[in-house]
Structures are given as C-alpha cells and as structure tokens.
Amino acid sequence: MIASQTIDGLIIKDPTLRGGRPIIAGTGVTVRTIVGYYKLGYTPEETADEMGLGLAGVYAALAYYHLNQDEIEADIVANSEETVINEAGPLPHDT
C-alpha cells in the first residue's frame, strides 16, 4: 500500500528560519516570495518551474496567503524598499 500525503506540514513557521515567516517546508522559500510571483501574474505551474519547487508547495503557499492575507500583506509592506528606507533614514551619501 502506498502512503498518502496530506497538506498538513507543507507550510511551516519556525522562529529560527527566515525570521519566523511562513515557508514551504524543506525549501526555505517564503510564502511572501510565492505571493510576489502570483502578483506578477505567474501561474502556480510557472512559479514551481521557475523556482524548482513542487506544485503542491506552491498551491499550499497560495492557500496560506488567502487564509492569512492580512499577515502576508503586512509582511510585504514592512519589508518594502520604501518602508525600509523610511525606517533606516537616508544613506550617508544621500545627505
């Protein structure tokens, strides 16, 4: 008999990996990264091919995003270039 896999455990959050952000288990690829491809118009298949990931992991990341959209969108905003620059202040050569 062949063992079946379930979606449990495809997305993990570990405080020691990627700052505790949700990732596709066994890859280190954040849900935020998959969402970036999604927002650029990539299909799940294209994303999986581009990143060398299993399709189930990409779909799990997208499902996680749609279930936790506020969390992921807040992470995207918090790590946007504009936010980082505003929080850090100008670079020495910009003053």
ZICOR-V784095 format. One record per helix or strand of 3 or more residues. SS is the DSSP state (H for helix, E for strand). FROM is the first residue (numbers start at 0). LEN is the number of residues. Records with the same first field share a line. If there is no record, write none. Layout:
# ZICOR-V784095
SS=FROM-LEN + FROM-LEN
This chain:
# ZICOR-V784095
H=17-3 + 30-9 + 43-8 + 54-13 + 68-10 + 80-8 + 91-3
